[in-house]
Amino acid sequence: MPNRYRIYAASFLMDFVCAFVVGGGAVYAVELGATALELGLMGALGAALYVLTSLAAGHLSDRFSRRKSLILYCSLALASCVLLTRATTLSELFIYYPMYHAAIGFYWPTVQSLLADSRHRRNLASTLGNFCISWSLGFTTGHYICGVLTRIDSRLPFTWSVVLSLLILVVAYSLSDFEGEQRMASADYLARSDGGNRVIWRKFLICGWLANFTLVFILSSAKMLFPKLALDVDHMDKATLGLMLALIHGGQLMVFWLAKYWHGWQYNRRVYLLTQLLALPGAGLLALSSNVYAYAAGMLLIGISCGFTYTSSIYYSTSRPPDSSTRTGYHEAFIGLGILLGPLSGGVVSDHWNLHSPYILCALMALVALALQTWLLYRPASRKSAV
């Protein structure tokens, strides 16, 4: 069986587990008495380690065996899940939750590089589309099932995360280090023969990282802080809360499926910017409403917008070797930075105002990011950079 099918399976399982850790961790922390600020701090600690390990993994993956590295990183994730099952206090949760994020920060750049190695001369966009569908499906189903499990016992998702992490470790053992032909730029990149393809690619790469950071900032604020609003203010059922969180990744899943079959989005400035506009009404619905259906629509819109920015960021990061692994490290680091600053700043804002206020901040972030990207993408290239 080719590597990519096993990587799809491992990606589904890893984010299924991640949904259990993130969703279960937030619900369990609220039950232990965590405030919105403490929830934001817990998410920020995990994200800070994720950023550091993503950057390190990007460089290490180009120098050492990717298969052996994956086995090590999957083992670290498994150990973290085992420790989470033993957490009984908020302080323990503050230690074990970031440990898990450090492990997956090592994991994701490595597995993405291994996937891209053998697909550059074929349809890289389609392969990445399948990869994104796999992990987003894991998050979507994982969050919903996590909500159901927390109704029985808030610590039950941690137990299941151990079992599934063992399966991921088995899949990592079955992978091969490299398959396919010589690494080279993707066909979409090579097809741009206008002489300025490298300049255009670099613009989209930088914008992809910026947009990905901004949308993950919004998404992580919703995922980490919304449980406090839903449980303590709106008294939402835990299963309904799980469905709300699942809708974010359901929106991503829709975009990943579309991007796999529609190949006109690459290097298209108008499509790239318009899809990010959906985040504004999405954040607005979370900020200004108290209705379950409005919440659901807001989560879905944020997920759709975040799905496109993630697709763009990972595509431009991997479409032009060499050093694609280093760029996927930066790609994941920007994700981690959004996960770090989103819940942290949202927790501070909600501590001063109310539990709806973080999403006003998210809408402002989206506007600033859109303005910067519009300026960069439509700015004429200088003669020196074109050469």
N, C-alpha and C positions, 0 to 999 in steps of 0.2 A: 504493500500500500504506500503511495507517495506521502512524503512528509506533510504536505499541506492538509490532507484530510485528518491526520492525527492532530495537527496544530489547530484545526477548526474545533475538534472535539475538546482539546485541552483548553482552548480559549472560552468555549461555552461553559465548561466546568469551573474554570478559574473565576469568571465573573458571576457565576451562580453562587459560588462560595463568598465572593466579595459582597454580593447583595446581602447575604446572611450576616456577614460581619458588620457592614455599615448599617443596615436596617435594624438588625438585632442589637447592635451596640448602642444605637441612638435610643431605642425603646427601653433597653435595660438601664441605660444611664438616667433616663427620665424617671424610671421607677426607683432608682437609688437616690433621687432627689436633685439631679443635676439641673442647674439653671441654663438659660439660653446661652449665656456667656461661657459657661463650662462646657456645653456641647460644642460651641465654636472652638474653644481651646483644644478639646479632644481631637476634633477634626483637623485643626491646624497642626498639631503635633505629628499626626500621621502623615499629613501632606508634606511637612518639612523634611521628614525622613525620606518620603517618596521622591522628592525633588533631588536630594543628594544621591540616593542610590540609582536613580534613573540616569543622571549625568555620569556616574561612575560606570554603570552597565554599558552605556553607549560606547565608551572608550575600551572597556575590557572585552566586549563582544567581538571587536575587530582584531583582537590579539590572542584570544584563547579559544579553546573548543566551546562552541555554543551549546552542544548537547550536554557536555559535562557541567557547564555553568548552569544550565536549566535544571539539571538534577539537584544541584546544590540549592538553588533558589526555591525550588518546589519543596525541598526538605525544610527550609527555613519557614516557609508559609505554613507547612503542616505543624511544625513545632509551636508556632504562634497560635494556631487554632486550638491546639491541645491546652495551652496556657489559658486561653479565653474561657474554656469550659470550667476552669478552676477559679475564675474571678468572682469574688463575693463583695468587693468594695469598689467605690468609685476610683480610688487611687490605683488599684490593680488594673482596672479598665484603662486608665490613663497610661499604663505601661505596655500592656499587651496589644491594645489596639494600634498604636504606632509601630510596634514590632512587625505586625502583619503587613502594614503598608510599606515598610522598608523592604520586606521580602518581595512583594509584587512590583516594587519599583525596580529591582534588579531583573525581575522576570520579563516584563513586557517589552523593553527594547530588544532584548535578546531573542525572544520568540518572533518578533516582527522582522528582524533582520534575517533570521533563518528562513522565514516564509518567503521573503522577497528575493533571496539569493538565486533561486532557480526559475523565477518567473519574469525577469525583466524583458527577455526577448519574446515572450508570449504576451498575454493580456494582463498586465500588472493590475490595472484598475479592476478587472473582474475578480482576480484573486483577492485583492484587498477588500472588495465588496463582500465576498463570501466570509472573509475573516471578520469584518465588522458586523455582519449579520449574526455570526456565531456568538461573539461576545455580548452583543446587545440583547440577543435572545436569552442568554444566560442571565443578564441583569433583569430583564423584563419578567421572566418566570420566577427568578430567584426572589425578587422583591415581593411578588404576590404571595408565593408560598411562605416566605418569611413572615408576612403579616398573619397568615393563617396559623403558623406554628407559635407565634408569640401569644396568641389567644389561649393556647394550651399552657405554655411555659415560656417565659421570656428568654430563658437560657437554652432552650431546645435548638434554635438555629446554630448555636456554637457546636453542639454535639454533632449535628449533621455535617457541619463544615469540616470536621476531622475526617469523616468517612469519605467525603468527596475529594478532599486533598490527597488522600491515599491513592485514589484513582488517577488524579493528575500526575502524581509521581510515577505511576506505572506507565502512563503515556509518554512521559519525558524519557524514560529508559528506552522506549521503543524507537525513538527518533534517530535519524542518521545526521552526521555533521553537515554534509553538503550533498546536494544532488542537482543534476542539471548541467547546463553549459556555462561558459565563462560569463562572469558578471559584467553587465553593461547597462547603459541607460535604457529606459523604457521606450517602446515604439512610439508612444505619444510625444515624448520629448524629442526623439530623433526626427519625427515627422515635421517639426518646425524648422524649416530650412531657410528662414528669412534673415539669418545672420545675427539676429538679436535674441535668439532663444534663451541664451544663458541669462541675460539681463531680465527678461520677462519671467523666467523660472524663479530667479532670486527674489523678485518682487512678490510673486505669489507665495513663495516659501515663507518670507518674513510675515506677510499678511496672514498666512495660514496659522502660524504660531501665535500671533497676536489675537486673532479671532478665536482660536481654540482656547487660549487662556481666558478670554472674556466670557465665553459661553460656559466653560467649566466653572468659572467664578459664580455664575448665576445658578447653574445646575447644582453645584455642591452646596450653595446656600439653601436651596430648596430641599435637598435631600437631608442635610444635617439639622436644619433649624425648623423645617415644617413639622416634624413630629411633635415638637413642643407646642406649637400653635394648635395642631390638630387634636392632641390629647388633653391638654390643660385648659384651652380656651373653648374650642368647638366641641370637645368631648366626642370625638370621632371614634368609631369602632376600629380596633387594630387591623382587622382584615381590610376595611375600607382604606385605612392609611397605607397598607401594603399595595393596594390597587393604585392609589394616587402616585406613589413612588414608581410603580411599574410603568405608568403611563409616560413618564419621561423617556424611559428607554424604549417603550413602544414607538414613540415618535422617532427616535433614532433609527430603530429597526426599519421603519417605513422608508426613510431616506436612504439607508444603506442598500435596500432592495432596489430602489429606483436608480441609484448611482451605478449599480452593477450593470444595468441594461441600457441606460442612457449615457452616452459618452460625449455629449455636447457640452458638459459642464466644465471640462478641463480648460483652463486659461480663459474662461469667460467672465469678464469683470462684472457685467450686469447681473448675471445669475448669482455670482458669488456674493455680491453686496445685498441684493434683494432678499435672499434667504435669511440673512441675519436680521432683517427688519422684523421678522416674526417674533423675535425674542422680546420686543418692546411691549406688544399687547399681552404676551405671556406673563412677563413680570408684573405688568399692570393689573392683571386679573388676580394675582396672588396678593398684591399690595392693597387693592381697593375693595375686594369682595369677601364675603364670609359664607358663600354658597358652595356646596360640594361640586355641583356641575361646573361652576366658574373655576374652581380649583382644578378640576380635571382638564378643562380646556387650556388653562394656563400651563399646566405641566406638559400637556401634549405639544403645545406650540414651542415651549422651551426645548423639548426633546428634538423636535423637527429641525430647529435652527442649529442646535448643538450637533446633531447628526451630520449636517452638511459641513460644518467647520471642522469636525474631526476627520471626515473623509478627505477634505482638502489638505489638511495638515499632514496626515500620514502619507497621502499620495505624493505630494511635492517633496516630502522628506526622503522617500525611498526611490523616486523615479530617476535619480541620476547618481550612480556610483562614480568614484569610490567614496568611502566614508559615509555610506548610507546608514550604517549602524550608529555612528556618532550623531547624525542628524535625528534618528529616531529617539536617541537619548534626550536630545533637546526637546523633541516633540513631547515626550512623556514628562520632561521636567516642567514644561509650560502647563501641562495638565495638573501636575502636582502643585505648581505655584497658584493656579486657580483654586484648587482644593484647599490650599493653605490660607489664602487671603479672603476667599469668599465667606466661609463660616466664621472666621475670626472677626473680620470687620462687621459682618452681619450680626454677630453676637454682641459686639460693642454697641452698635446702633440700636438693636432691640432692647439692650439694657438701659439705654437713655430715653427711648421713646416707647415703642410697642412692638409686638411680634410680627406686625405687618410691614414695619418700616424697612427691613433689609431689602425688600424687593423694589422699593423706590431707588435705593442705592444701585441695585442691579440694572435698572432701566437707564440710569445715568451713565453707568459704565458702558453699556451697549452703545449709547449715543456717541460717547467719546471715541470708542474703538472704531465705529463706523466712519466717523469723520477722518481719523488718521489713515484708515485703509483707503478711503476714497482719494485722499490727497496723494498717497503713495502710488496707487495703481494708475491714476490718470495723469500723474506728473510726467512730462516728456523726459525720456532718457537722455543724459548728456552724451556728447560725441565720444568722450573718453570711455565711459562705461559701455557704450555700444561696441567700441573696438575691443 
